[in-house]
Amino acid sequence: MRIKIELSKTNHKRLVVTLPYSEERIAKIRRIEGRRWHGDKKVWTIPADDTSISTFRLLFSNEYVDYSDLKKYKNLFENVFPNKQFEDNENKRGVCTLNRLNDESRELLDKLTKKIALKGYSRETSKSYTSNITHFMAFSKNNVINSELIELYIMYLLKEKKCKTSTINQIISSLIFFCKYILEDYSLIEPIEHLKKEKRLPVVLNQDEVKKLLNSIDNLKHRAIFYTLYSSGLRLSEVIRLKASCIDPQRELIFVSGGKGKKDRYSLLSAKTLNVLLQYMEDYKPENWLFPGQRKGTHLSKRSVQHLCKG
């Protein structure tokens, strides 16, 4: 019998975990917050959220786990699997990295995941920090972490990996969080400074190019998405999480709930964009999410919109 994780057929907010009995496995799954044992079916369930799945993958990274059922729900789980591939876990780069870590390093990563959740950081930040620290721990080869090791890692990223300045600064931010809240020794990272940012001018479309781009979109839903993105100044992550009730036609405003920094705010809604949105809402009749995803009850994913831009 092998370990298998799949979406519950009766409750899409839960994942069903089937695993052979052993005291070690039971101890591991009991470490996942919100887990439940169903004695009638002899299975465990865990919440279908990023934190629970990431913790599960970390705890069972040294075992074969069948994730094949999750292939059918890529939009739901794409934030949990950074490489967007749903092969068996023994072929995953991230799992190969985790397999090189000892128990002490895994325990530190477990603490990191929980601390990020308690801080209320976004899914993107959680995914980034966890991935960055996992690769740093693999680089350390389970040696004692000190300032010299951190400096050596930054030099490795610069000279060997040829990472961009923005990428390295993101990794330094992850290491600052790790040293301050997990290792509880800020002096380890204090000598490390963020790299000087590159100043490059962005490529900006002129008015005619923007009009040509927007007018070339035949699909009404896609047109509504791009009109909203362009005219409102919202981030992509904010646009895909808009609800139909966020559109205020009378005041020509868009209400953004829990934007960056978990702050609410209003954004202006142009007359042209309002007309496109009203036409879209009349034809598509969105019930909850303004731009729903393929799976019922979910919003459109960032990856789907990015794919439209490339297309």
Protein Blocks (a to p, Z undefined) as FASTA:
>chain_A
ZZdddddfklmkbccddddddfklmmmmmmpghiacdfknopacddddfklmmmmmmmmm
mbccdfklmmmmmmlmmmmmmnopacdfklpfklmmmmmpcfklmmmmmmmmmmmmmnop
afklmmmmmmmmmmmmmmnnopacdfklmmmmmmmmmmmnopafklmmmmmmmmmmmmmm
mnopaklmmmpccddddddddddddfklmmmmmmmpmblklmmmmmmmmmnopafklmmm
pcfklpcfknopaddehiehiiacdddddfklmmmmmmmmmmnopaklmbacfbghiacd
fklmmmmmmZZ
